[in-house]
């Protein structure tokens, strides 16, 4: 029995997983330190430890720059694309923490919880960026989304902040449900969860024009477009960004976009490359609409956060 369990145990590359672990461990440490009653611990030590966790994650990604492979039996990728994403998220996280110094949101949400949620969201982004499996990708998406729903509503005295969190929760849930349904259709068409295996099945069974597969691809495009606030699925973004605390808005507007872009690239360039004839024109149309709507809409905008 023990030999069978050992044979079935998944291989985990702990060194490759270290940027993600730095964020999770940092979140736990920051949460514990935030419980201390000393003013120095809450106002100084918590932000410093959060910056250290973000910097450690980015530094470990730089250290692994030449590594190529996979982690956790292929569930997560260890490559330059994932490392670029982790570094970008780390830089955005450090900037958001610096912006949070003196802000009202950390005080109202409690410093430990506020900074810990930021680290957990970043860990979700790292998982979302490196996902090579439909389940891993979806778990990463939810892990980054749920803390951001809460962070958007951390200025409890402002009605706009609470409204921002509620709007983000509702629209984000719709986007997540759409994406999950698309993943389910893709799994139904191919019988696979791994990106590389999906690509092989699409080629072997000639699923490029299969209605079930195309329906899944369409749902995935819409779900990710909601999450990345790509026009015309962006209507929620100005209200949420304006109502959320400024450091949270900065974090969402940078780190989330980096994660979404890399997840887009990995999913469509690996798993769905065999259906590029269908999603290629759709993504080109979305890109054109996003540029036109974004720039035209910005002309009459006076609020920097909505812009």
Secondary structure, 3 states (H helix, E strand, C coil): CHHHHHHHCCCCCCCCCHHHHHHHHHHHHHHHHCCCCCHHHHHHHHHHHHHHHHHHHHHHHHHCCCCCEEECCCCEEECHHHHHHHHHHHHHHHHHHHHHCCCHHHHHHCHHHHHHHHHHHHHHHHHHHHECEHHHHHHHHHHHHHHHHHHHCCCCCCHHHHHHHHHHHHHHHHHHHHHHHHHHHHHHHHCCCEHHHHHHHHHHCCHHHCHHHHHHHHHHHHHHHHHCCCCCCCHHHHHHHHHCCHHHHHHHHHHHHHHHHHHHHHHHHHHCHHHHHHHHHHHHHHHHHHHHHHHHHHHCCCCCCCC
